[in-house]
Amino acid sequence: MHVLIIGAAGMLGRKLTQTICRSGQIGDSHVDRLSLIDVIEPPAPPAFNGKVSTVATDIADPLVMERLVATRPDIIFHLAAVVSAEAELDFNKGYAVNLDGTRYLFEAIRNAHEREGYKPRVIFTSSIAVFGAPFPAQITDDFFLTPRTSYGTQKAIGELLLADYSRRGFFDGIGIRLPTVCIRPGKPNKAASGFFSNILREPLAGLPAVLPVADSVRHWHVSPRRATGFLVHAATLDLAKTGYRCVLNMPGLSATVAEQIEALRRQAGNAAVALIRREADPLIEAIVSGWAEDFDARRAIELGFVADESFDEIIRHHIEDELSERQQL
Amino acid sequence: MHVLIIGAAGMLGRKLTQTICRSGQIGDSHVDRLSLIDVIEPPAPPAFNGKVSTVATDIADPLVMERLVATRPDIIFHLAAVVSAEAELDFNKGYAVNLDGTRYLFEAIRNAHEREGYKPRVIFTSSIAVFGAPFPAQITDDFFLTPRTSYGTQKAIGELLLADYSRRGFFDGIGIRLPTVCIRPGKPNKAASGFFSNILREPLAGLPAVLPVADSVRHWHVSPRRATGFLVHAATLDLAKTGYRCVLNMPGLSATVAEQIEALRRQAGNAAVALIRREADPLIEAIVSGWAEDFDARRAIELGFVADESFDEIIRHHIEDELSERQQL
């Protein structure tokens, strides 16, 4: 089986690549070819028993998409996106990559479908940014699309295209709306959501972290390990079960900052918690107040998507996946 | 004030043109220029005290949209669309007109906005086709977008673009999701929804009509007069009241076929009702069973949009607007 990952250099793309290389399969199918695409060249996986290509390219180009699809991948993970803040700052770039790039991919598949019946599985990562405040206490599976960013708008449009192309039979599409990924590995970044990860990752590494919002702030999280699990599950799920409504709110863990900190205390002690410094940032407070806090992701749970059980588990998995690996280097 | 109507040759476009020409204004503003655009040349209004241009053109062309926007209309009604059945049959044409044409219009406005601060009011007609079965008993204002046709998908994408371009300040956009227009004037057509109008319009003219579904079928209607009223109201509404959620389910009249027929009996007698012949059509029955039956359009009602009160009123208005005019010819 040939797997194409568009956006393979990103955090989730790299985790997914590792997972596929480790098992050598997706579901029961052996993966013998991996195509890894991103705007920067994705790292080649260290050990994979099959053909690998890594390519740096611009997805906002219909010819690039035609060429990728010409290699006839059986499974296509479309994870690539200009992220929220950048899509807000650069209107043209956000629409070019997030809307046009997605449409070029879908069109390239449709053309190949119409010529020769090609019909891959397409897994499209969407985001809870398709929703906008005001929210109910828990967002249900039938809550409406009201993005309040260009990024959220572009993701919502991608979802609609995915559903229409799937309904038409051009490919087997499934869209998954990811919670905020926490604990994000790597360095602190400037994303407004960064602190949710920073206040755990940095103290776990013995480093200080800043908390810019109140302890009472509630948010919707998924660990990198579970998010990768969503992608693999979406690649193998029987799509007869999703029907026309092929975009799903993923399950997650709704937790307050205070609950995150208490989990850190249980897993790493008071010394780790003491590394968190409170410094209110009105701008971040304002942005975060417009974000979803909790979901009732019933459909996805019934379809077998599995979320994290607690922040204690998220922290333990982070230590296993990131800190022990780092110590081995 | 300069008013541009894109889709001016269609039924609603012609009604809107007549309404504007009759009053010479929209809200309190005098209309001194009318630009009427469609894929076929719209009829010139019989009496209008100002400059009129009528143009046949293809809106799926970015240069056409640049040229239209270069005339700097103050109000733009965007009513043009490839309709549901055609967009389903001709995938490329539907996306070219309904998605690309809409985006070219919005982009042309954005370019003019960024160059010189141009900021018109844009009224975009959407459709209840953005919703797909299964439905709740009444569809509320926060029900999710689940189109089951390419037309519905394209309208939903147009709504999302309208909201994002409005949020960004490029224009003042408002989207209105119209119920099925009934009684549509003119000849019977092949639209699956056509019979809702046929069973009233034809008997009112002394002609036979076929009813292909059960009397118990319930649907969501608006008269041409009220639909035109929605457009004019949308052109003048204070958009501070809609906020980010600038696309509204229009109010309508939920009625069964039996209720339509009883209204016909009250307004035109048993002889008219006797002209309706029942002839079940399984294909139309199947299509209609996937349509919305009723809405709770609370937001639009609070914002002053006014629906028909009864099918008796719809029939009386049809007689006034269509049959008396026809007799004058």
Chai-1 contact restraints between the chains, C-beta under 6 A:
chainA,res_idxA,chainB,res_idxB,connection_type,confidence,min_distance_angstrom,max_distance_angstrom,comment,restraint_id
A,D142,B,F144,contact,1.0,0.0,6.0,A-B,restraint_1
A,F144,B,D142,contact,1.0,0.0,6.0,A-B,restraint_2
A,F144,B,F144,contact,1.0,0.0,6.0,A-B,restraint_3
A,L145,B,L145,contact,1.0,0.0,6.0,A-B,restraint_4
A,T146,B,R245,contact,1.0,0.0,6.0,A-B,restraint_5
A,R148,B,Y244,contact,1.0,0.0,6.0,A-B,restraint_6
A,S150,B,D164,contact,1.0,0.0,6.0,A-B,restraint_7
A,T153,B,L160,contact,1.0,0.0,6.0,A-B,restraint_8
A,T153,B,D164,contact,1.0,0.0,6.0,A-B,restraint_9
A,A156,B,L160,contact,1.0,0.0,6.0,A-B,restraint_10
A,I157,B,I157,contact,1.0,0.0,6.0,A-B,restraint_11
A,I157,B,L160,contact,1.0,0.0,6.0,A-B,restraint_12
A,L160,B,T153,contact,1.0,0.0,6.0,A-B,restraint_13
A,L160,B,A156,contact,1.0,0.0,6.0,A-B,restraint_14
A,L160,B,I157,contact,1.0,0.0,6.0,A-B,restraint_15
A,D164,B,S150,contact,1.0,0.0,6.0,A-B,restraint_16
A,D164,B,T153,contact,1.0,0.0,6.0,A-B,restraint_17
A,Y244,B,R148,contact,1.0,0.0,6.0,A-B,restraint_18
A,R245,B,T146,contact,1.0,0.0,6.0,A-B,restraint_19
